[in-house]
Amino acid sequence: MTFCIGIKLQSGILGLADTRITSGSDTTTSRKVFTLNRENHSFFIMTSGLRSVRDKAITYFLEIIEERDDSFDKLYKAVNEFSTQIRRVAAEDKQSLVDAGLSFNLFSIIGGQLENDKEPKLYLLYPEGNWIEIQEGTPFVIIGNSGFGTPILRRSLHFTDSMEFALKCAFLAFDATRISANDVDYPIDTVYLKNDSYFTIEKRFTQPELRHISDFWNTRIKAAINALPSESLNKAITKDDPQLNIDME
């Protein structure tokens, strides 16, 4: 499967994606993030779904960008064009995939800022080509394996948080998913776009680089559990005193 997360904050947008590709019993590593940086013009696309659908849609989209990139002055226009290319791939390949027992299931997170956007934008694009914008109320979205990391984000992340705090939350959401699902793994790629910078910063991290953070988190979780007030919970493992019941009668 996949783990890709996009986060929108007051100061900009952040993305993190794993790189594991699973096909039957085979696993490989491949980049799941596409970025474009030009003058006053920067965005990224992260995807979850069939790799063949993703690569074909990105290829078609790149052709459009090369031909008429100047026509996209707001990010939603580029998102609309990418959705058009996904529908094009669906028209060409969907039935064949269905006949082979596969689902046409490309989900995409698209974030960026083009010259006429007042701030960086973040969108979730569905396989059908429709989209929603990620905004302040719930400032994050996960595609792929979302169940294990979402609780961490819902408990901790807010629109007004710093980018450094959001990056920690994104990593912990990935780490929770990694240890719970064998189809999500290192290396991880991050993308960061600060408000009005028009340049997406990309970084890749391996497990040895970040193992100490996972170890720190595991130790702190155990310590917090030990310190958790448990007087009420302990009733579940404490046998009632028969004499106490008689006295109450």
C-alpha positions in Angstrom: 0.0 0.0 0.0 1.2 3.6 0.7 1.5 6.3 3.3 1.4 9.8 2.0 0.4 12.8 4.2 -0.2 16.5 3.3 -0.4 19.2 6.0 -1.5 22.8 5.6 -0.5 25.3 8.3 -0.5 29.1 8.6 3.1 29.2 7.5 3.0 26.8 4.5 2.4 23.2 3.5 4.3 20.0 4.2 4.2 16.5 2.7 5.7 13.2 3.7 5.6 9.9 1.7 7.0 6.4 2.1 8.7 4.7 -0.9 7.7 1.0 -0.6 6.0 -0.5 -3.6 4.3 -3.9 -3.2 3.4 -6.2 -6.1 2.2 -9.6 -5.0 5.1 -11.0 -2.9 7.6 -8.6 -4.4 8.6 -5.3 -2.7 10.7 -2.5 -4.2 11.5 1.2 -3.5 10.2 4.0 -5.7 9.5 7.7 -5.3 5.9 8.6 -4.8 6.4 12.4 -5.0 6.6 14.5 -8.1 7.7 18.2 -7.7 7.9 21.2 -10.0 9.8 24.4 -9.2 9.7 27.4 -11.5 9.7 31.2 -11.0 6.7 32.1 -8.9 5.4 28.6 -9.5 5.8 25.5 -7.3 3.8 22.4 -6.6 4.1 18.7 -5.7 1.9 15.6 -6.3 1.9 12.6 -4.0 0.0 9.5 -5.1 -1.4 6.2 -3.8 -2.7 3.5 -6.1 -1.6 1.5 -9.1 1.9 2.6 -10.1 1.1 2.1 -13.8 -1.9 4.5 -13.6 0.2 7.0 -11.7 3.1 7.0 -14.1 0.9 7.3 -17.2 -1.1 10.2 -15.7 2.0 12.0 -14.6 3.5 11.5 -18.1 0.4 13.0 -19.8 0.3 15.8 -17.3 4.0 16.7 -17.9 3.3 17.0 -21.6 0.5 19.5 -20.9 2.8 21.4 -18.5 5.5 21.7 -21.1 3.0 22.9 -23.8 1.1 25.5 -21.8 2.4 25.9 -18.3 1.8 29.6 -18.4 -2.0 29.1 -18.5 -1.9 27.7 -15.0 -1.8 30.8 -12.7 -3.7 29.2 -9.8 -3.1 25.7 -8.4 -6.7 24.6 -8.8 -6.3 25.0 -12.5 -3.4 22.6 -12.5 -5.4 20.2 -10.3 -8.2 20.3 -12.8 -5.8 19.5 -15.6 -4.3 16.6 -13.7 -7.7 15.2 -13.0 -8.4 15.4 -16.8 -5.4 13.3 -17.4 -6.5 10.8 -14.8 -9.9 10.5 -16.6 -8.0 10.0 -19.8 -6.0 7.1 -18.4 -9.3 5.7 -17.0 -10.9 5.8 -20.4 -7.9 4.0 -21.9 -7.1 1.4 -19.2 -9.8 1.1 -16.6 -11.8 -1.7 -18.2 -8.7 -3.7 -18.9 -7.6 -3.3 -15.3 -11.1 -4.4 -14.0 -11.0 -7.4 -16.3 -7.7 -8.4 -14.7 -9.1 -8.1 -11.2 -7.5 -4.8 -10.4 -9.1 -1.5 -9.2 -8.5 1.9 -10.8 -7.7 3.6 -7.5 -5.3 6.5 -7.9 -5.6 9.0 -5.1 -3.5 12.2 -5.1 -2.4 14.9 -2.7 -1.5 18.1 -4.6 0.0 21.1 -2.8 1.6 24.2 -4.0 1.4 27.9 -4.8 1.2 29.5 -8.2 1.6 33.1 -9.0 -2.0 34.2 -8.4 -2.6 32.1 -5.3 -2.6 34.2 -2.2 -1.1 31.3 -0.2 -0.1 27.7 -0.7 -3.1 25.4 -1.4 -3.5 21.7 -0.6 -6.0 19.4 -2.4 -7.1 15.8 -2.2 -7.9 14.4 -5.7 -10.1 11.3 -6.0 -9.8 8.6 -8.7 -12.9 9.9 -10.3 -11.3 13.3 -10.9 -13.2 15.3 -8.3 -11.3 17.1 -5.5 -11.6 18.8 -2.1 -9.4 21.5 -0.6 -7.7 20.8 2.7 -8.3 23.8 5.0 -8.0 25.0 8.5 -10.6 22.8 10.2 -8.8 19.6 9.5 -5.4 20.7 8.3 -4.1 17.3 7.1 -5.0 14.5 4.7 -3.6 10.9 4.4 -3.9 8.7 1.4 -3.1 5.0 1.4 -2.9 3.4 4.8 -4.5 6.1 7.0 -5.9 4.2 10.0 -2.8 4.0 12.2 -1.5 7.6 11.9 -4.7 9.5 12.0 -5.3 9.3 15.8 -1.9 10.9 16.5 -2.7 13.8 14.2 -6.3 14.3 15.5 -5.0 14.5 19.1 -2.1 16.9 18.4 -2.0 18.8 15.2 -3.6 22.3 14.7 -3.5 24.8 11.9 -1.6 27.3 14.0 1.2 24.9 14.9 4.8 25.5 13.8 6.1 23.6 10.7 8.7 21.9 13.0 5.9 20.5 15.2 3.9 19.4 12.2 6.9 17.6 10.8 7.2 15.7 14.1 3.6 14.8 13.9 3.8 13.6 10.3 6.8 11.4 11.1 5.1 9.8 14.1 2.0 9.1 12.0 4.3 7.4 9.5 6.2 5.5 12.2 2.9 4.3 13.7 1.9 3.0 10.3 5.3 1.5 9.5 5.3 -0.7 12.6 1.7 -1.8 12.0 1.7 -2.5 8.2 4.3 -4.4 6.2 3.5 -2.5 3.0 4.8 0.9 4.3 8.5 1.5 4.9 11.6 3.6 4.6 13.1 5.6 2.9 10.7 8.5 3.3 10.6 11.7 1.2 9.5 15.1 2.6 8.4 18.2 0.7 8.1 21.7 2.3 6.7 24.9 0.7 6.8 28.1 2.8 4.3 30.8 2.1 5.3 32.9 -0.9 8.6 31.2 -1.3 7.6 29.5 -4.6 10.2 26.7 -4.0 9.5 23.3 -2.7 12.3 21.9 -0.6 12.7 18.1 -0.9 14.6 15.8 1.4 15.0 12.0 1.7 15.6 10.1 5.0 16.6 6.5 5.7 15.8 4.5 8.8 19.3 4.7 10.4 19.0 8.5 10.3 15.7 8.5 12.2 15.9 5.4 14.3 16.8 7.4 17.4 13.5 9.4 17.1 11.5 6.1 17.1 13.4 4.8 20.1 12.8 8.1 21.9 9.1 7.9 21.2 8.8 4.3 22.3 10.5 5.0 25.6 8.3 8.1 26.3 5.1 6.1 25.5 6.0 3.4 28.0 6.9 6.0 30.6 3.6 7.8 30.0 1.6 4.6 30.3 3.3 3.8 33.6 2.5 7.3 34.9 -1.1 7.2 33.8 -3.7 7.6 36.6 -5.3 4.2 36.9 -7.2 4.0 40.1 -10.6 3.7 38.3 -9.3 1.3 35.7 -7.8 -1.0 38.4 -11.3 -2.0 39.4 -11.3 -4.2 36.3 -8.5 -6.4 37.8 -9.3 -6.2 41.5 -11.5 -8.8 43.2 -14.4 -7.4 45.2 -14.1 -7.8 49.0 -17.1 -10.1 50.1 -17.1 -8.6 53.6 -17.4 -5.1 52.1 -20.5 -6.3 50.2 -22.1 -7.7 53.4 -21.4 -4.5 55.3 -23.1 -2.5 52.5 -26.3 -4.6 52.8 
